[in-house]
Structures are given as structure tokens and as C-alpha cells.
Amino acid sequence: MKLTITEIMPLVMKLYEKSCVGCCLHIVLDDGNIEDSHVKFCIEEAKKQGHEDCLELANKLLLMSKTQRHELYKRH
């Protein structure tokens, strides 16, 4: 099931309410590294840090296409 950017954006905004950078998802959200391997790396970081919000968002990002992830990166 692919998710839309509109569905994901509230989770992104929630994350940025707590931090000025994308926390565990920094390399994806702030730097534009959108490959599955990058998102999976972020999942592992979120698990290590115990960051449930990051983990939830990262798992949802894996359901998105690379094109959608790139668009999300550009929009936020």
C-alpha cells in the first residue's frame, strides 16, 4: 500500500515540532538520501534511540516510492 505525501506530512511536521532537524531521519528528510537502504538505516537508529515517532515515520516512508520520498524532501 503506497501512502501519499499528504498522509505523511503531519508526521513530518510533528517530528520538526520537537527538533529543528529530522532527528533519526535527518539523512532522508534534510539531506535527501531517499534510497530504501537510507530509510532502513534510519529505522535502526530510531530503534537504538528509542524514538517511536521517528520509527513510525521511517516505516511509513518505506511504503512510499523513491519519487514520493524525493518530493517529500523538496516540500518540507
Backbone bond lengths (Angstrom), bond angles and torsions (degrees), N, CA, C in turn:
res aa  C-N    CA-C-N  psi(-1)  N-CA   C-N-CA  omega(-1)  CA-C   N-CA-C  phi
1 M - - - 1.448 - - 1.530 109.15 -
2 K 1.288 117.15 119.25 1.461 121.78 177.51 1.522 109.60 -84.35
3 L 1.295 116.04 138.78 1.456 121.74 176.50 1.516 108.96 -99.49
4 T 1.313 116.43 157.52 1.454 120.30 178.60 1.528 110.20 -97.22
5 I 1.303 115.09 161.02 1.463 120.53 177.13 1.523 109.91 -61.71
6 T 1.318 116.72 -38.13 1.459 121.19 179.02 1.523 111.18 -60.53
7 E 1.315 117.37 -36.68 1.469 121.07 178.96 1.532 111.99 -72.50
8 I 1.316 116.70 -32.14 1.468 122.16 -176.09 1.533 112.85 -85.31
9 M 1.317 116.98 -31.01 1.465 120.82 -173.52 1.532 114.00 -54.41
10 P 1.335 120.92 -39.36 1.478 118.27 177.62 1.534 112.76 -60.84
11 L 1.322 117.72 -34.07 1.467 120.12 177.38 1.523 111.07 -68.89
12 V 1.325 116.19 -37.35 1.469 120.61 177.50 1.530 109.24 -64.91
13 M 1.318 116.44 -46.72 1.460 120.05 -178.52 1.534 110.99 -63.95
14 K 1.322 116.92 -37.06 1.471 121.15 177.00 1.527 110.63 -61.13
15 L 1.319 116.06 -40.84 1.458 121.33 179.28 1.531 110.66 -63.90
16 Y 1.325 116.45 -42.41 1.467 120.33 -178.29 1.528 112.66 -75.35
17 E 1.317 118.42 -14.00 1.464 120.56 173.46 1.527 109.93 -68.09
18 K 1.334 116.26 -27.33 1.468 121.95 -177.53 1.527 112.65 -94.19
19 S 1.321 117.06 -19.58 1.459 120.55 -173.61 1.520 109.75 -151.90
20 C 1.318 116.34 149.97 1.461 119.75 178.69 1.535 111.71 -81.98
21 V 1.307 116.57 -10.61 1.468 121.57 175.22 1.525 108.22 -123.87
22 G 1.306 116.78 170.23 1.457 122.13 -173.82 1.508 116.49 -74.21
23 C 1.317 118.12 19.81 1.464 123.65 176.12 1.531 109.84 51.02
24 C 1.314 118.11 -126.99 1.471 121.70 -178.71 1.523 112.08 -65.65
25 L 1.321 117.12 -18.87 1.462 122.37 -179.49 1.525 112.34 -99.71
26 H 1.312 116.43 16.41 1.469 121.74 -177.23 1.533 112.45 -52.10
27 I 1.323 117.39 -44.82 1.466 118.99 -175.67 1.528 112.45 -67.12
28 V 1.323 116.81 -24.15 1.471 120.78 178.10 1.528 110.26 -89.25
29 L 1.319 116.64 -55.05 1.462 121.34 -172.54 1.521 113.93 -74.75
30 D 1.314 117.57 -35.65 1.468 120.53 -176.18 1.523 113.53 -99.46
31 D 1.326 116.47 -28.83 1.467 119.87 -175.90 1.523 113.81 -107.07
32 G 1.331 117.44 -11.28 1.460 120.38 176.66 1.514 115.49 78.13
33 N 1.314 117.90 21.24 1.468 121.11 175.32 1.528 107.01 -83.97
34 I 1.324 117.57 103.27 1.463 122.22 -166.14 1.522 115.05 -109.88
35 E 1.305 117.95 4.52 1.464 120.57 -179.61 1.530 110.37 -67.84
36 D 1.331 116.26 154.68 1.464 120.66 177.09 1.522 111.05 -54.26
37 S 1.325 116.62 -40.11 1.460 120.14 -178.58 1.532 111.54 -62.22
38 H 1.325 117.39 -34.09 1.461 121.05 178.08 1.527 110.45 -68.45
39 V 1.335 115.84 -43.80 1.466 119.75 179.56 1.525 109.92 -65.40
40 K 1.323 117.44 -39.76 1.467 121.00 179.01 1.528 111.02 -64.33
41 F 1.325 116.48 -37.49 1.462 120.38 174.93 1.533 109.85 -59.96
42 C 1.330 116.17 -42.72 1.467 120.90 179.66 1.519 111.39 -64.97
43 I 1.328 116.87 -35.50 1.461 120.51 177.15 1.524 109.90 -61.13
44 E 1.316 116.02 -44.54 1.465 119.68 179.38 1.523 111.19 -64.57
45 E 1.317 117.27 -39.66 1.468 120.72 177.91 1.527 110.82 -64.22
46 A 1.321 116.42 -42.73 1.466 120.37 179.53 1.526 110.84 -63.17
47 K 1.327 116.57 -38.76 1.463 120.23 177.20 1.526 110.56 -63.39
48 K 1.341 116.49 -45.88 1.475 120.97 -179.80 1.525 111.32 -60.66
49 Q 1.334 115.67 -40.47 1.467 120.90 -176.63 1.525 112.74 -83.33
50 G 1.326 116.85 -13.30 1.452 120.51 -176.92 1.523 113.01 71.19
51 H 1.329 116.11 30.30 1.463 121.48 -178.27 1.527 110.12 -94.21
52 E 1.310 115.47 94.28 1.467 121.53 -176.03 1.529 112.51 -63.26
53 D 1.341 117.52 -38.90 1.469 119.95 179.26 1.521 111.16 -62.79
54 C 1.319 116.32 -42.50 1.469 120.79 178.43 1.531 110.25 -64.96
55 L 1.307 116.06 -41.85 1.458 120.84 -179.11 1.528 110.99 -63.57
56 E 1.319 116.13 -44.90 1.470 119.92 178.89 1.525 110.81 -60.42
57 L 1.320 116.70 -47.31 1.457 120.81 -179.00 1.525 111.15 -64.91
58 A 1.308 117.62 -44.50 1.470 120.79 -178.99 1.526 111.25 -61.03
59 N 1.309 117.17 -42.38 1.464 120.08 178.30 1.522 111.12 -62.48
60 K 1.305 116.88 -36.35 1.467 120.37 177.63 1.527 111.19 -72.02
61 L 1.317 116.58 -35.34 1.466 119.48 177.52 1.528 111.55 -62.11
62 L 1.310 116.54 -33.45 1.467 119.78 177.50 1.529 112.07 -62.88
63 L 1.321 116.67 -24.81 1.455 121.02 178.86 1.529 112.57 -80.39
64 M 1.319 116.09 -10.99 1.462 120.75 -178.86 1.525 110.21 -91.90
65 S 1.311 115.39 156.89 1.464 120.14 174.89 1.529 109.09 -75.71
66 K 1.306 116.24 163.64 1.472 120.34 177.28 1.526 110.12 -63.17
67 T 1.317 116.59 -35.56 1.467 120.52 177.39 1.519 110.42 -62.15
68 Q 1.319 116.72 -43.82 1.462 120.15 178.21 1.527 111.14 -64.53
69 R 1.310 116.75 -41.79 1.477 119.90 178.82 1.520 110.57 -62.28
70 H 1.314 116.53 -40.90 1.468 120.08 178.82 1.523 110.12 -63.97
71 E 1.307 117.13 -42.89 1.462 121.20 178.94 1.528 110.24 -63.63
72 L 1.308 117.44 -41.41 1.468 121.80 176.97 1.519 109.80 -60.03
73 Y 1.317 116.38 -45.77 1.475 121.56 178.08 1.541 110.45 -56.67
74 K 1.319 117.04 -45.33 1.463 121.02 -178.30 1.518 112.46 -69.01
75 R 1.311 117.27 -34.83 1.476 121.34 -174.19 1.515 114.78 -77.06
76 H 1.303 117.12 -37.24 1.475 116.50 -172.02 1.489 108.72 -81.74
